[in-house]
Amino acid sequence: MTRMPDPFHAFLDRDEPLPPHAPSGPLVGLTLAVKDIYDVAGQRTGGGNPQKLAEAQPAERTAPAVQALLEAGARFVGRTQTDELTFSLMGQNAHYPFPVNPAAPGRVTGGSSSGSAAAVAGGLADIALGSDTGGSIRGPASFCGLIGLRLTHGAVSLKGAMPLAPSLDTFGWFAKDVATYERVADVLLPTDSRAGECSWRPLRITTLDDLVLGPAERDEYERMVSAAARVIGTPEAAAPLPQSIDDLYWAFRRIQAAEAWAVHGPFISSGDRRLGPGVKERFEFGATIDAATVQRETALRDAFRAALADRLGDDGLLVLPTMPGAAPLADTGFDAIQAYRERALRLLCLSGLAGVPQITLPLGAIDGGPFGLSLLGPAGSDRALLRLARTILASTGSA
């Protein structure tokens, strides 16, 4: 197929048949890029691993969520890069040229939805599909200056998608503006119970705020909070959660790794799959986690879900930094990238463990790199968060 020039290495160069799209519908005129974990009829799904791609057969059916967008008139323009087997967060797949961050070319895009974020930020697609297990919508959106919503778990079907950790995996997409984001939501998301504009009870937790990297990041974060507060009110200090951030981080890591090994272990164990650095070690870690550990961490997750639901109620809104700061420089060493990743996951793991929605808004910047502010709401408040995002961005002139 013929594709526009791709200076950002967002797309995979594959000659495969294009899926048809409807000639009319709410998404007519919008272009659609699809992360290489979703089945598209007649195309192979590689999941960021060349051997998996080589062994894959063309899909017989398109994933239902993708098909819904095509039937709404969105025009498919290509498959986008993903971190290897989606088990990373920085957008650096050892098997492919690293995607370029159009908003900050010297910095990483974030992953695993790296190519999709680059495609939208670089103006190569209006909508680009991704997924979020540990932060792969929110992180790249923050790094690339985009809107990104991690959905309530299960809000959109992942049938026809390559899983990583099913109890944590969620569907997601990128767009540059709220109007486009909401057009996609109108096609995919169920109607929520919070109709129209509603009042929120904004909250913040000191231990989360403390995860920003340094004085410049803290100043910019406080500026973003103040900008949002003009719409939502000044956040109040929430009572500390009964679980420590470190305990929640490790619960997330162990549950994710165990589920990832259950999904991909047979493929990885069947030969030398030449997994990239970091990815290889994370899967090896998953292979060591026994059922008793998973049971213990699942009990902690259940207790955390109940505690967070109690804090949020029906109108609570947790305000937090999406990431510790701007994206790391693309040439940052492996160890420093890993340290950033572990810090970021302490912020990102909360909504994943709880199964609740979280939206990141492109409100800030550090040294020329975008820096997002996040709002986390109760389960099922996905559309309400989008409406709130529209109001906040309009109030800051960023809509």
QUICOR-V387275 format. One record per backbone hydrogen bond with DSSP energy under -0.5 kcal/mol. CO is the residue of the C=O (numbers start at 1). NH is the residue of the N-H. If there is no record, write none. Layout:
# QUICOR-V387275
co=[CO | CO]
nh=[NH | NH]
This chain:
# QUICOR-V387275
co=[6 | 8 | 10 | 12 | 14 | 25 | 27 | 30 | 31 | 31 | 32 | 32 | 33 | 34 | 35 | 35 | 36 | 37 | 39 | 40 | 40 | 43 | 44 | 46 | 47 | 49 | 50 | 51 | 52 | 53 | 59 | 63 | 64 | 65 | 66 | 67 | 68 | 69 | 70 | 70 | 72 | 73 | 74 | 75 | 78 | 79 | 80 | 81 | 81 | 83 | 84 | 86 | 89 | 90 | 91 | 91 | 92 | 93 | 100 | 101 | 104 | 106 | 107 | 112 | 112 | 113 | 114 | 115 | 116 | 117 | 118 | 119 | 119 | 120 | 127 | 128 | 129 | 130 | 132 | 135 | 136 | 137 | 138 | 139 | 140 | 141 | 141 | 142 | 143 | 147 | 148 | 148 | 149 | 150 | 152 | 158 | 160 | 165 | 165 | 170 | 171 | 172 | 173 | 174 | 175 | 177 | 178 | 179 | 180 | 181 | 182 | 183 | 184 | 184 | 185 | 193 | 200 | 201 | 202 | 203 | 204 | 205 | 205 | 206 | 208 | 209 | 214 | 215 | 216 | 217 | 218 | 219 | 220 | 221 | 222 | 223 | 224 | 225 | 226 | 227 | 228 | 228 | 229 | 236 | 244 | 245 | 246 | 247 | 248 | 249 | 250 | 251 | 252 | 253 | 254 | 255 | 256 | 257 | 258 | 259 | 260 | 261 | 264 | 265 | 266 | 267 | 268 | 271 | 276 | 277 | 278 | 279 | 280 | 281 | 282 | 283 | 284 | 285 | 286 | 288 | 290 | 291 | 292 | 293 | 294 | 295 | 296 | 297 | 298 | 299 | 300 | 301 | 302 | 303 | 304 | 305 | 306 | 307 | 308 | 309 | 312 | 312 | 315 | 317 | 317 | 318 | 320 | 324 | 328 | 329 | 333 | 334 | 335 | 336 | 337 | 338 | 339 | 340 | 341 | 342 | 343 | 343 | 344 | 344 | 345 | 347 | 348 | 349 | 350 | 351 | 351 | 355 | 357 | 358 | 359 | 360 | 361 | 361 | 364 | 366 | 369 | 371 | 372 | 373 | 374 | 375 | 376 | 378 | 381 | 382 | 383 | 384 | 385 | 386 | 387 | 388 | 389 | 390 | 391 | 392 | 393 | 393 | 394]
nh=[9 | 100 | 81 | 14 | 16 | 28 | 30 | 75 | 126 | 127 | 77 | 78 | 129 | 80 | 37 | 38 | 47 | 162 | 63 | 43 | 59 | 59 | 46 | 49 | 85 | 53 | 54 | 55 | 56 | 56 | 42 | 67 | 68 | 69 | 70 | 71 | 72 | 74 | 22 | 73 | 27 | 29 | 76 | 32 | 34 | 12 | 36 | 115 | 116 | 86 | 87 | 88 | 111 | 110 | 93 | 99 | 94 | 96 | 102 | 104 | 107 | 330 | 101 | 83 | 114 | 117 | 118 | 119 | 120 | 121 | 122 | 124 | 125 | 123 | 33 | 174 | 35 | 172 | 170 | 139 | 113 | 141 | 142 | 143 | 144 | 145 | 146 | 145 | 370 | 175 | 150 | 360 | 151 | 358 | 155 | 161 | 39 | 168 | 169 | 132 | 151 | 130 | 149 | 128 | 147 | 181 | 182 | 183 | 184 | 185 | 186 | 187 | 187 | 188 | 189 | 195 | 202 | 317 | 236 | 319 | 238 | 208 | 209 | 210 | 211 | 212 | 218 | 219 | 220 | 221 | 222 | 223 | 224 | 225 | 226 | 227 | 228 | 229 | 230 | 230 | 231 | 232 | 233 | 204 | 248 | 249 | 250 | 251 | 252 | 253 | 254 | 255 | 256 | 257 | 258 | 259 | 260 | 261 | 262 | 263 | 264 | 265 | 268 | 269 | 270 | 270 | 271 | 273 | 280 | 279 | 282 | 283 | 284 | 285 | 286 | 287 | 288 | 288 | 289 | 290 | 294 | 295 | 296 | 297 | 298 | 299 | 300 | 301 | 302 | 303 | 304 | 305 | 306 | 307 | 308 | 309 | 310 | 311 | 312 | 313 | 315 | 316 | 201 | 203 | 319 | 376 | 374 | 213 | 108 | 332 | 337 | 338 | 339 | 340 | 341 | 342 | 343 | 344 | 345 | 346 | 346 | 347 | 347 | 348 | 349 | 350 | 352 | 353 | 354 | 355 | 356 | 153 | 377 | 150 | 375 | 148 | 363 | 373 | 371 | 369 | 366 | 364 | 322 | 361 | 320 | 359 | 318 | 381 | 385 | 386 | 387 | 388 | 389 | 390 | 391 | 392 | 393 | 394 | 395 | 396 | 398 | 399 | 397]
